[in-house]
Amino acid sequence: SGKMGFAVAKEAADAGARVTLIAGPVSLATPPRVTRLDVESTQQMFDTAMAHLDDVDIYIGAAAIADYRPEQPSAQKIKKSADTMTLELKRAPDLLRSIAALDDGPFTVGFAAETEKLEEYAMRKLESKRLDMIVANQVGENLCFDADDNELVVLWGDGRQPMPKASKAALAIDLVEVIAQRYSTTQN
């Protein structure tokens, strides 16, 4: 839905940050004082993010971009012609891993939406992608996606900050504060 990403963008701008929000196809209003760049595909998200990293201190990857994309995209509607269909998928570029791997890249915060083993899988993602922080949340029926409330746990190398269930707007305030604190410790 983009609700969490937009809430974080708003709170970062309210805290005084210069914010560029790269948004997929959502119908949310752009927060005040936020520059918005719209994209429609995983590849466009990747290309746009990589092209706008100059002078970026912190990158927060809240978008749930696809891990795979069609091998052969169709320019037209695929007509029904059989009882079954097979689509070949190929791995999409890994935006978070690419940004975290940059020499002198930004402080990189990822998100992990998990259906089980929340902290274990989030820590694996944090370590394998070499992120500075990861924001993890449980997903499933009536959890997180397109909901107004959420519950988070923020993880980094040797730290953990749980955030109990609250509105995404309230969580964004706390999340921006935790990110700013962790970022400032890396700059000393």
C-alpha positions as CSV (number, residue, x, y, z in Angstrom):
1,S,0.0,0.0,0.0
2,G,3.0,2.3,0.6
3,K,1.5,3.6,3.8
4,M,4.6,2.9,6.0
5,G,7.0,4.4,3.4
6,F,4.9,7.5,3.1
7,A,4.6,7.9,6.9
8,V,8.4,7.5,7.2
9,A,9.0,10.1,4.5
10,K,6.6,12.6,6.2
11,E,8.3,12.2,9.6
12,A,11.8,12.4,8.1
13,A,10.8,15.7,6.4
14,D,9.1,16.9,9.6
15,A,12.4,16.2,11.4
16,G,14.3,18.4,9.0
17,A,15.6,15.9,6.4
18,R,15.6,16.6,2.7
19,V,13.5,13.7,1.5
20,T,13.1,12.1,-1.9
21,L,10.4,9.5,-2.0
22,I,10.5,7.0,-4.8
23,A,6.9,5.6,-5.0
24,G,5.4,2.7,-6.9
25,P,1.8,2.9,-8.2
26,V,0.0,4.0,-5.1
27,S,-2.8,6.5,-4.6
28,L,-1.4,8.3,-1.5
29,A,-0.8,12.0,-1.3
30,T,2.8,13.2,-1.3
31,P,3.7,14.5,2.1
32,P,4.6,18.2,2.4
33,R,8.3,19.1,1.8
34,V,8.9,15.7,0.1
35,T,10.1,15.3,-3.5
36,R,8.3,12.4,-5.1
37,L,9.5,10.3,-8.0
38,D,6.9,7.8,-9.4
39,V,7.9,4.5,-10.9
40,E,5.9,1.5,-12.1
41,S,8.3,-1.5,-12.1
42,T,11.1,-3.0,-10.0
43,Q,13.6,-2.1,-12.7
44,Q,12.4,1.5,-12.7
45,M,12.6,1.6,-8.9
46,F,16.2,0.2,-9.1
47,D,17.3,2.7,-11.8
48,T,15.7,5.7,-10.2
49,A,17.1,4.9,-6.7
50,M,20.6,4.3,-8.1
51,A,20.5,7.6,-10.1
52,H,19.5,9.7,-7.1
53,L,22.1,8.6,-4.5
54,D,24.4,11.6,-4.8
55,D,24.6,13.4,-1.5
56,V,22.3,10.8,0.2
57,D,23.2,10.2,3.8
58,I,20.5,7.7,4.7
59,Y,18.6,5.3,2.4
60,I,15.4,3.8,3.8
61,G,14.1,0.9,1.6
62,A,10.5,0.5,2.8
63,A,9.1,-0.5,-0.6
64,A,8.2,-4.2,-1.1
65,I,9.7,-4.5,-4.5
66,A,9.5,-7.8,-6.3
67,D,12.2,-10.4,-6.0
68,Y,11.4,-11.9,-9.4
69,R,10.1,-10.5,-12.7
70,P,8.8,-12.1,-15.9
71,E,11.5,-13.4,-18.2
72,Q,9.4,-12.3,-21.2
73,P,7.1,-9.4,-20.3
74,S,4.1,-9.1,-22.6
75,A,3.1,-5.7,-24.1
76,Q,-0.5,-6.9,-24.5
77,K,-3.0,-8.7,-22.4
78,I,-2.3,-12.5,-22.4
79,K,-5.4,-14.1,-23.7
80,K,-6.9,-17.2,-22.1
81,S,-6.0,-20.1,-24.3
82,A,-5.4,-23.1,-22.1
83,D,-6.3,-24.5,-18.7
84,T,-2.8,-23.9,-17.4
85,M,0.0,-21.5,-18.1
86,T,3.7,-21.4,-17.1
87,L,5.5,-18.1,-16.6
88,E,9.3,-18.1,-16.5
89,L,10.6,-15.7,-13.9
90,K,14.1,-14.3,-13.4
91,R,15.6,-12.7,-10.3
92,A,15.1,-8.9,-10.2
93,P,18.0,-6.7,-9.3
94,D,18.5,-6.5,-5.5
95,L,18.3,-2.8,-4.8
96,L,19.1,-2.9,-1.1
97,R,22.1,-5.2,-1.6
98,S,23.4,-2.9,-4.4
99,I,23.1,0.3,-2.3
100,A,24.7,-1.3,0.8
101,A,27.6,-2.5,-1.3
102,L,28.5,0.9,-2.7
103,D,31.8,2.4,-1.6
104,D,31.0,5.4,0.6
105,G,27.3,4.6,0.1
106,P,24.5,5.8,2.4
107,F,23.6,4.4,5.8
108,T,21.2,1.7,4.5
109,V,18.0,0.7,6.3
110,G,16.0,-2.2,4.9
111,F,12.6,-3.7,5.7
112,A,11.8,-7.4,6.2
113,A,8.2,-8.6,6.0
114,E,8.1,-12.1,7.3
115,T,5.4,-14.8,7.8
116,E,7.5,-16.8,10.4
117,K,10.8,-16.6,12.4
118,L,10.6,-12.8,12.2
119,E,13.9,-11.9,13.9
120,E,15.9,-14.8,12.6
121,Y,15.0,-14.2,9.0
122,A,15.4,-10.4,9.4
123,M,18.9,-10.8,10.9
124,R,19.8,-13.1,8.0
125,K,18.7,-10.4,5.6
126,L,20.6,-7.7,7.5
127,E,23.8,-9.7,7.4
128,S,23.6,-11.1,3.9
129,K,22.8,-7.7,2.4
130,R,25.3,-5.9,4.7
131,L,22.7,-3.4,5.8
132,D,23.1,-1.0,8.7
133,M,19.7,-1.6,10.1
134,I,16.6,-3.6,9.3
135,V,12.9,-3.0,10.2
136,A,11.1,-6.2,10.6
137,N,7.4,-6.9,10.8
138,Q,5.1,-10.0,10.8
139,V,2.9,-10.3,7.8
140,G,-0.1,-12.5,7.1
141,E,-3.9,-12.4,7.2
142,N,-5.0,-9.1,8.7
143,L,-1.4,-8.1,9.4
144,C,0.6,-5.1,8.1
145,F,-0.2,-4.8,4.4
146,D,-2.8,-2.2,3.6
147,A,-3.5,-1.9,7.4
148,D,-3.3,1.4,9.3
149,D,-1.5,-0.2,12.3
150,N,1.7,-2.2,12.5
151,E,4.1,-3.7,15.0
152,L,7.9,-3.5,14.3
153,V,11.2,-4.6,15.6
154,V,14.3,-2.7,14.5
155,L,17.5,-4.7,14.4
156,W,21.2,-3.8,13.9
157,G,24.4,-5.6,14.5
158,D,24.3,-5.8,18.3
159,G,21.0,-4.0,19.0
160,R,17.3,-4.4,18.9
161,Q,14.4,-1.9,19.4
162,P,10.9,-3.4,19.6
163,M,8.0,-1.0,18.6
164,P,4.6,-2.2,19.9
165,K,1.5,-2.1,17.7
166,A,0.5,1.5,16.9
167,S,-0.6,3.5,13.9
168,K,1.9,3.6,11.0
169,A,2.1,7.3,11.5
170,A,3.1,6.9,15.2
171,L,5.6,4.2,14.4
172,A,7.2,6.3,11.7
173,I,7.9,9.0,14.3
174,D,9.7,6.5,16.6
175,L,11.4,4.8,13.6
176,V,12.9,8.0,12.3
177,E,14.2,8.8,15.7
178,V,15.9,5.4,16.1
179,I,17.4,5.6,12.6
180,A,18.7,9.1,13.3
181,Q,20.3,7.9,16.6
182,R,21.9,4.9,15.0
183,Y,23.1,7.0,12.0
184,S,24.7,9.6,14.4
185,T,26.6,6.8,16.2
186,T,28.2,5.7,12.9
187,Q,29.4,9.2,12.1
188,N,31.5,9.6,15.2
